[in-house]
Amino acid sequence: MWEGAYRLTRGGLFRLDAEQAHHLTLAGLCWAERAGWLRSPAWSGGEVTVMGLRFPNRLGLAAGMDKTGEAVDGFGALGFGHIEVGTVTPRPQPGNPAPRLFRLIRREAIINRMGFNNPGLEAVVRNLQRRRSFRGILGVNLGKNFDTPNEVAVRDYLTGLRAVYSVADYVAINLSSPNTKGLRELQGVDAFVALFEPLLEERESLRREHGVYRPLAVKVAPDLTMEQTGALAEAVNRLQLDAVIATNTTIDRAAVAGEALAGEEGGLSGKPLAPRALECLRIWHGLLGRGIPLIGVGGIMSGAEARERLAAGAALVQIYTGLVYRGPGLVREILRATRDLSPERDGPSVEGPPLPGSSGRM
């Protein structure tokens, strides 16, 4: 149903302001799900265990599409095996001034400088507690408020971890958005370790309190140098994080040079990002090996490209801009292309390390 509806409405949506079209689409998706017009997809298969969690398939919705947690059931009905909500900050914030979302239609790309616009932790947690039908894996992507200095940013991430621990299946730490001033500086090794050590300690306390282990992932930028990536990978290995999400949007405009909107500030996503995101994924896979799983994201526009990311070392893939340009049919295409892959393709490493003093995860 939604594939046909998308084909009929895409032209009209693309004539609207990009952010207005985004909100209208999410509202329609939520309405259709609540009205019972959406049903769980008939296609299935491709189950895989990653981070100690059993994912119904390898396809996820990347953070940024559903910042409020209100559309989880609707996106789940489209077939996503996992949905990453956010980015969420402790306090509500409006984000950067509009216009802040731009389509480069000829290049199947988007530039955004949203700036972590979201209703805050309290509202998002409340929305996630109300979800009804989604039975996949739920991730929550956490950020810091724009006015929180980097020196005390860990406070915002600790606040977020505590708030979402009871509603999330895994938690992603966003240090790589280009749209919050200074945020990417937290990917420097010293700042990175200083941030994650308290988070890992707090996660252990929360594990004991709640009796359940919530994996911690980090989302990285595609604009790191080889030296920076190597140092960061060493820290990820040493800290034994549960996953790396590669990658966020890029600030490089070489792939869209000459486009009318290429000069807009913000992060570039979509088809032009794909080669860089794939290269980054391969580099991270070479540095991490099989010990820490990778989630591949950035410019995936087809089932073949999803399989390519999996072959390059990803255990899971996520889409965002591809959904904007290709519609729900892309979900079906990727699920068909990936469901025949063996759950053991990545070996035992996709399970992640056992808990200290435990034979497995609770």
N, C-alpha and C positions, 0 to 999 in steps of 0.2 A: 504493500500500500504506500509506504513512505517513499519508495523509490519513484513511483509514478507521480506522487504529489510534489516531490522535489523537482522533477523535470518540468512540471507545469508552473511552478512558482519561482524557480531560480531567476528567470529574467526580471521579474518584478522585484525580487529581493535585491538583486544587484543594482537596481536603479535607486535603491534607498541608500542613505548613509550607512556605512558598514556596521557601525555600532548599533544603530537603530534596527537594522536587519538581524543582527545577532540576537538582540533581546526579543524581537518579534518571533524568531524561530524557536528560541527556548520556551517562550510562553506557549506557542502552539504545540510543541512537543509535550509539555507538562499537561496541557488541557486534554490532548488526545489520549495520553496515558490514563488520566483520571476518569475520562469518559469511557474507558474500556475499548478504545479503538485500536490499541496496540496490544499485541500478544507476544509472549516469549517466542523467539525465533525457532523455526523448525530445524535449522541446521545446528549441529553439535559436533562434539569430538575435539581432539587436539588438547585434551587436558594435560597439564604439566605442573609439577611442583617446583616452585621458585621461592627462595627466602623462607622455606618451611611452610609455605602456603600453597594450597591446591587451587590453581587457577583453572576455570572451566575451558578456557582457550587462551591463545597467546596474544590476543588483541586487546589493547586498552585505549581509553580516551585520555589524552594528555591533559595536564593541568592548564587552566586558562579558559577552557570552554564553559565549565560550570563552576563559577567562583563562589556561589552561594550554597551549593548542595541541594538546591530545589529540584533539579532535573535528573537526579540519579536514576529514578525508576524509569523515566522515559528513555534515557540513553541505554539503560540495561535492556529494555525491550527491543532495542535495535540490534542487540547481539554482542555488545562489548562484554568481555570476560572480566575486565577490571576497569574501574573509573577512578581517576585521580582528581579530586576536588581541590579548588584553590586557584591561586595562592591566597592563604588566609593569614591575616595579621592579628595580633591581640586586640587592638582597638579598631573600630570601623575607620575607613579612610576613603575619600572620594577618588583618589588617584590623580593623574595629571589632567590638565585642562584639555577639553575637546576642541577640535577634532584630534583623535589620538589612535585611530584605527583606519588603515588605508589598504585598499585592494590594488594589486598590480595584476590586473586580470589577464593580460596577454602572457604574463610569466607564471601564472598560477601561484602567486605569492601574496603575502601579507606583511605589512610593516605595522607594528604596534608599539605604542609607548604608554600603555594603560597605567602603569605605576601602582600595581597591587590594589586596584579598586576592589573593595569587598566590604561586607557588612560587619566584619569582626567575628572573633571566635564564638562568642555567646550565640549569635544568630545562626552561624553555620552549624554548630553542634546541635542546636535545636532543630534545624532543618533535617539533619542527618538522622536524628532520633525518630523523625516522622516517616522515614522511607518505608515503603510497604512491600514492594515486589522484587526489588533487586536482590539476587542471590549470588552475585559474583563477589569479587574482591574489591574492597573499598580502600583507596589510599587518600590521605589528606596531605596536601603540599603546604608547608609552612614558610612564612617570610617574616621580616621585621617591619615595624612601622617606619615610615620614611624619616621621621624626626628622632628615631632612636640612634644614638651614635654607635658606630661600629665597636667601640671599646666596651659597650655594655649590651651589644646585640644578643649575646647568649641569653639574657634575661627574657627577651621576647620569644626566642625559640624554646626555652624551658617552659614558659607560660603556655605556649602552643602545644607542646608535647603533653603536658599534664591535662590540658583541656580536651584533646581529641583522643586520648588513649583508650577511652571506653567505647568510642564509636568507629575508630579506624582499624583496618586490618594491617596496614603498614603506614609509615609516616615518611614523607619525602622532605628533605631540607633544601630549600631553594637559596643558593648563594650566587646564582648565575644570571639572574635577570639584568639586562642592561638599563632598565627603566627606573631603578631606585638608585640614587646617587651614592656611589661608594660601595654598593653591595658586593660587586665582584672582587673587591679587595679582600673579602673574607675567604677567597680561594687561595690566598697566600698560605704557605704551609704553616707558619707559626700561628696565624689567626685561625686557620682551619682546625688545627689540633686543639687550640685553646677553646674553641667553640664545641667541638665534638666530645672531648673528654667529659665535661660536665653533663652533656646530653646522654652519653652512654651510662654514666653513673646514675642519672635520674631514671633512665629507662630500666635499669636493674631494680631500683626501688619500686617503680611502678609495676614491674613484672611480679615482684613479691606481693605487692598490695592487691593486684587484680587477678593474679594467678594465670596470666596469659602473656606471651611474648609478642611484642609488636616490632617487626623489623624496621630498621632505620636505613633509608636510602639518601643519597645526595645527588642533586641534579647539577651537572657541570656545563660550562660554556664551551662553545666550539672555537673560541678565539684565543685559547691558551697557547703559548709557545710549547715546543717539545720539552724544553727544560722545565717549564711550569707543570706540564702534564705529568712528566716523570716524577717530579717531587711530590705532586699531589697523589699520584697513584701509590707511591711508597707509603704515604701517610694513611691512605685508605686501607692498604694491606696491613699496616701495623695496627691500626685501630680495629680491623676486622669488621668494617661496615657491612651491611647486609646486601647492598646493591648500589650500582652507579647508573644513573639515568643520563644517557648521552644521545642528544644534547639539547640545550636550550637554543634560543634564537641567536643570530649573529649580528654584529654591528658592521661587518664588512659588506660593502656594496659592489664589489667587483663583478659579481654574478648578475647584477641588474643595472650595470652602467648604461647610461643613456636613457633610462626610463624616466618619465616625467616626475614620478613620485620618489625616485631613488634618494633624493636629498632629504626626505623626511627623517627626523630622528626616531630612533627606536630599534627594536629587534626585528630582523628579517626572518620570515619562516616560509615554508612551502617548497615548491619544486627547485628553486635556485639553491636552497640550503642542502639539498640531498647529497651531492657529492662530498661536501665538507663533513656533513654529519656521518656519512658512511666511513670516511677516512678516519674521523675521530673514534668511531666505534672500533675499528680495526686496531687502532693504536692502543686504546684502552684495553682491548682484549689481549693484546700482546703483553701489556704491562701487568695485568691482573691475572692472566691465565684463567684457570677454571675455578679458582677459589672463591671469587666474588662475582655473582651474576650481573649481567648488563641488561638494561632496558633500552632498546634502540628507538629513537624518536628524531624527527626532523626531515620533512619533505617526502614522506612515504605516500605515494600517489597510486599504488597498484598492488595487487597480490604478489606479483613478481618481485617488486621492490621490498615487500615485507619478508619474503623468503630470502632475499639477498642479505637483509640485515641479520636474519637468524643464522645464515651461513657464515656471516662475518663475526659471529660470536654472541649475538644477543639471545637471551632466553625468552624475552617478551618484546613486543613492539607496541608503540602508541602512535595515534594519529590526532591531528587537529586541523591544520590547514587543508589537508586532503579531503576531509569531510566537508569543508566549506565548498570546495570546487567540484568534488565528485559526488557528494551526497551519500545517503545511506547505502547505496549500491556498493560503495567502496568497502563497507563493513562486510557485506556478504562475500565480496570478491576475496578479501583477505582471509576470511574464515575458511573459505573453500581451499585457498592456496596453502594454508598452513595446518589444516586439521589432520593431514596424513603424516605429519612429522612425528617421530617416535618421542614419547615423553622422556626417554632416557638419552636423547640426542646429546645433551650436555654432560651426561654422566652424573655421578653422585654429587658433584660440586654445586648443582643448582639448589640443593637442599640447604646449603650454608653450614657453618660450623655449629656443633652442638652447644647447648648452654653449659656454662661452667657448672660442674657438679651434677649434670643431668645427662640422661641417655637420649634426650630428644627435646622437642619444643612442646610446650603445653598449649 
